[in-house]
Amino acid sequence: MGDSFKDLCQKLKRLPGLGMRSSERIALHLLLEKRELARELSDALTVALDQVRACPVCGNMTEGEGRCVICSDERRIRDQLCIVEHVPDLISMERTGCFQGLYHVLHGKLSPLRGISPGDLNFSTLQERMAMDGFKEIILALPNDVEAEATCHYIVEEIIGKRDVSISRIGFGLPSGGSILYADSTTLRNALESRRKYS
């Protein structure tokens, strides 16, 4: 095996859900059996890297310089904010069709053991939004684990503070340590509808 093939496999292995065997299988498939697909993927990735970026308001995925489709949609309930860990969590929530408010994507959660501090997350724009957007309810839709609990505590104490706003946390039909990303729509709907006040 040549160095370029090994390097490709190592890069693919860094993608979520791929181990060494899966990476080798994908690399071989693209290089030997589907070379045209490999070129199409390369072109699509190049275009997406130029076009796709984080929404300057909420952190969701958007194209171009403006706000994402959710922030731009005037039909959304604008005094309700759901805070999620990652964009795929937002997509999962949207798929349920039961939340019509706005979102804020943190792009992670606090983890001192992994060196993730408040400065590494999307907290600065959340502070700006809290200061000017007049939210009546904040829904904390973070996973059911210790790091997420610490993140919720930080948001409530350091960002929301003394503001007169209702704070709730989604209920968990999700297993401890489970992620929103892998939950089915029914479980997510139940979790959202059974949210409780955060204290």
N, C-alpha and C positions, 0 to 999 in steps of 0.2 A: 504494500500500500504506500502510495506517494504522500509527500508532505502536504500537498494541497488538499487531498482527500481527507487526511487526518484533521487538518485545520477546519475544513467544512464540517466534519462530524462533531468536532469540539464546539463549534459555534452553534450548531443545531441543538446540541445537548443542553445548551444554556436556556433553551426555550422551555416554558412551563409544560410539565407532563412528559417530557422526552428524556429517556435514558440513553445509554450508549448504543444499545441494540437498535432501538427505534431510530436514532439519528443515523446510524449506518444504513439501515434499510431505506430511509427517505433519501439519503445522499445517493445511494446506488440506483434507486428508482429514477431520480431526476437526471443523473449523469449518464446512465446507460440505456434506459428505456424511454424516458420522456424528456429528451433534451429541449424540445420546443416549449414544453410546459415550464422547464427551468428558466428559459429566457423570458417567458411571459411573466413568471413570478418575479423575476429580477426587475423587469420594467415596471410592473405594478407597484413593487416595493419602493422603487425610486420615485415614482409619481406620488405615492402616498406620503413618503417622507417629506416631500416638498409641500404637500397640501394639508395634511392632517396635523392638528396641534391641539393643545388643551384650551378649552374655552376660558377666556380671561375672567369670566365671572364665577363660574362654578367648578371648573376643572374637568368637565365632560369633554368628550371628543367632538371636534368641530373641524370644518374645512375653511380655509381662508383666515382672515383677520378678525371676523366678527364673532358674535355670541353663538352658542349652539342652538339647535332647533327647540330645545326645551326652554331655555332662557328667553328665546325670542317669541315664544308662543303666548300671546296675550290671554288665551283662554285658560291658562293654568291658574290654580289658586295661589296667589302671590304672597299670602301671609303665612304659608305653611312651608317649612324647609326640612327636607329629609337628608341627613348626613350619612354618607356611605364611605366605605374604605376604598374601593376601586371602581373604575368605569364598568367592568363586567357586572358588579353588584347593582349598579344603576340600571343596566340593561335588563337584568333579571327582575328588578322591581317593576320596571315599565311593562314587562311582558305580562304581569299579572293584571294590569289595567285597573287596579284598585287605588292607585295614588295619583292625584292630579295636581299636586303642589310642585314646588321647585326642589332642586337637589344641590348638594355640595359634596364634591369628591375630595377626600383627603389624600389619596394616593399613598396609603399605608396607615400604620398605627404606631403609636409610641412604643419603643422597645429599647430600653437602656442596654440590655444584654447584646443587642445587635447594632448598637450605636445609632439608633434612630431617635432623634430628639425633636422638639417642637419646630425647630428651624428647618427640618427636613420634610415637613408635611405642609399641606395647603391650608395653613392656619391664618396667614396674613390677610388673604382675601375674605376669609370667613369673618375675621374681625371687622373688616370694612363693611361687609354686608350686614352684620349685626348692628353696626352703628347707624346705618341709613335706610335699611329696607323695611322696617316696621313689621317684623314677623310676630305672629301671635302664638305659633306652635313650632317647636323644634323636635323632630323625631330622630332619635339616635338609632340608626339601623346598622350597627356594627356587630361583628361576630360575638359569640358567647365564649370569650376566653379572657385570661388575665390581662393581656396587653390591650385588648379592646376596652375592658373595664377601666384601665388606667387612662386611656384616651378619652373616654366619656367623662371621667372625673375632671380631666384637664379642661375639656371644652366647657363644662358646666361652671367650674370655679374660675378659670382664667379668661374665658372668652365671653360667655353669656353673663356671668357675674350676677349683679343685682337687678338686671332688666326684668320687667314685668312680662314674662313670656312663659307659656306652658311648655314643660319639657317632658317628653315621654321616650321610652325605650321600647323597641319592638318586642313583642312576646316571643318566647322561644318554643316553637315546636321543632326548632333546630337542635341537633345534638350539641352537647358541650364541646367546644373546639371546632364546631362545624362552620362552614362558610356559606354565605348567602348564594354564592355563585353556583353551588351544586344542589341547591334546594329546588324542589318542584314548585309549580305555580300555586298549588293548593296550600302547601306548607307555608310559602311566603305570604299568601293572602291571610291565612290564619294568624301568622306572626305579626303582620301589620295591624290587623283588626283587633288583636288582643294586646296591643302595646299598653304600657303602664307609665304612670308618672315616674320620672327619674328623681331619686332623692339620694 
